[in-house]
Amino acid sequence: MSDLQLSLPATLVSSDARATSSRRAPATVQLCLVVSTSPRRAQIWVRAAHEEQWATVVCNTADDAIRQAVRQRIELALVDLQSAPPPQEKLLRKLVEQLAAQKGPLVAVCGKPDDSLGEVWSRQLGVWMYLPGVDRESDIALLCGEARNILKKLDGLPAHTIG
């Protein structure tokens, strides 16, 4: 299986291949980059993003995520530092720095529950949201919905007021 997955949220399918729920696809597809070294946590984040009608690109390495951020118009990036072992965490932190410097996507970082320095670091970069220890699907879905609302508001602003 590839380290990279692209999925659209129009229909969620259960393991027995019957549609469990269906929603209208949004008029414009918004793309969410999910980066996690944990397949279980990535799956939770993808389900939450789909609940809020985001298409997702899933990467489990910083290199894959950088390639996808260059190739596609990412509007929301969810980066999981909490589950990353130290060598990968360092690479994911560099990814966060690069994404924050782009001033394009909204960047949300999930850090370790007791990492107050991580929160300070992310805020200094201009990260939109820092989530210490968050791993509930409902919390991530709420974040994805709020990101959609913010992007809608930004789309309505004159170009000279953005950035």
C-alpha positions in Angstrom: 0.0 0.0 0.0 1.2 3.5 -0.8 2.2 6.0 1.8 -0.1 8.5 0.1 -3.9 8.3 -0.1 -6.4 10.7 -1.7 -10.0 10.4 -0.8 -13.2 12.3 -1.3 -15.9 12.5 1.3 -19.0 12.2 -0.8 -20.0 8.7 0.3 -18.8 6.9 3.4 -18.8 3.1 3.0 -18.8 0.5 5.8 -16.7 -2.7 5.8 -19.6 -4.6 4.3 -19.6 -2.3 1.2 -23.0 -0.7 1.8 -23.2 3.1 1.9 -23.7 4.2 5.5 -24.3 7.8 4.8 -24.2 10.1 1.8 -23.9 13.9 1.6 -23.9 16.2 -1.3 -20.4 17.0 -2.4 -19.5 20.7 -1.9 -19.6 23.0 -4.9 -15.8 23.4 -4.7 -13.6 20.6 -3.3 -11.4 21.8 -0.5 -8.3 19.8 0.2 -7.1 18.8 3.6 -3.6 17.4 4.1 -3.5 14.8 6.9 0.0 14.0 8.1 0.5 11.3 10.8 2.9 8.5 11.4 0.1 6.6 13.1 -2.4 4.9 10.7 -5.0 4.8 13.4 -4.8 8.5 14.2 -4.7 9.3 10.5 -7.9 7.3 9.9 -9.6 9.2 12.7 -8.6 12.5 11.3 -9.7 11.5 7.8 -13.1 10.5 9.0 -13.5 13.8 10.8 -12.4 15.8 7.7 -14.9 13.8 5.6 -17.6 14.5 8.1 -17.1 18.2 7.3 -16.9 17.6 3.5 -13.1 17.9 3.0 -11.3 15.9 0.5 -8.2 14.4 2.0 -4.6 13.6 1.1 -3.0 11.4 3.7 0.8 11.2 4.1 2.8 9.4 6.8 6.1 11.2 6.1 7.2 14.8 5.9 8.7 14.2 2.4 5.4 13.0 1.0 3.5 15.8 2.6 5.9 18.4 1.1 5.5 16.9 -2.3 1.7 17.0 -2.0 1.7 20.6 -0.7 3.7 21.6 -3.8 1.5 19.6 -6.3 -1.9 20.5 -4.9 -3.8 23.4 -3.5 -3.9 22.5 0.2 -6.3 24.7 2.2 -6.0 22.9 5.6 -3.1 20.9 6.9 -3.4 18.7 10.0 0.0 17.6 11.3 0.2 15.0 14.1 3.4 15.5 16.1 1.9 13.7 19.1 2.3 10.2 17.7 5.6 10.7 15.9 8.8 9.1 17.3 11.6 11.7 17.8 13.4 11.4 14.4 10.1 11.8 12.5 8.9 14.5 14.9 11.9 16.6 13.9 11.1 16.2 10.2 7.4 16.9 10.8 8.4 20.1 12.7 10.3 21.2 9.6 7.2 20.5 7.5 5.1 22.7 9.8 7.7 25.5 9.4 7.5 25.2 5.6 3.7 25.1 5.6 3.4 28.1 7.9 5.8 30.1 5.8 3.7 29.5 2.7 0.9 31.6 4.2 -1.5 29.5 2.1 -3.1 26.7 4.1 -4.5 26.9 7.6 -2.1 24.7 9.6 -3.3 22.8 12.7 -0.7 20.9 14.8 -1.5 18.2 17.3 1.3 18.1 19.9 1.9 16.1 23.0 -0.3 17.0 26.0 2.4 18.5 28.2 4.5 20.2 25.5 4.0 23.9 26.3 7.2 24.8 24.4 5.7 23.1 21.3 2.7 25.4 21.6 4.9 28.5 21.9 7.0 27.3 18.9 3.9 26.8 16.7 2.4 30.1 17.7 5.6 31.9 16.8 5.4 30.3 13.4 1.9 31.6 12.9 0.2 28.2 13.1 -3.6 28.6 13.0 -4.4 26.0 15.7 -2.4 24.1 18.3 -4.1 21.0 19.8 -2.3 19.4 22.7 -3.3 15.8 23.1 -6.4 15.9 20.9 -7.4 12.5 19.5 -11.2 12.5 19.4 -12.9 12.5 16.0 -15.6 15.0 17.1 -12.9 17.5 18.1 -11.1 17.2 14.8 -14.5 17.5 12.9 -15.2 20.7 14.8 -11.8 22.1 13.8 -12.4 21.1 10.2 -15.8 22.8 10.2 -14.3 26.0 11.7 -11.6 26.0 9.1 -14.2 25.8 6.3 -16.0 28.8 7.9 -12.8 30.8 8.1 -11.9 30.1 4.5 -15.4 31.2 3.4 -14.9 34.5 5.2 -11.4 34.9 3.7 -12.8 34.3 0.2 -15.2 37.2 0.7 -12.5 39.7 1.6 -10.9 42.0 -1.0 -7.6 40.6 -2.2 -5.6 43.5 -0.8 -6.7 42.7 2.8 -5.5 39.1 2.8 -2.0 38.2 3.8 
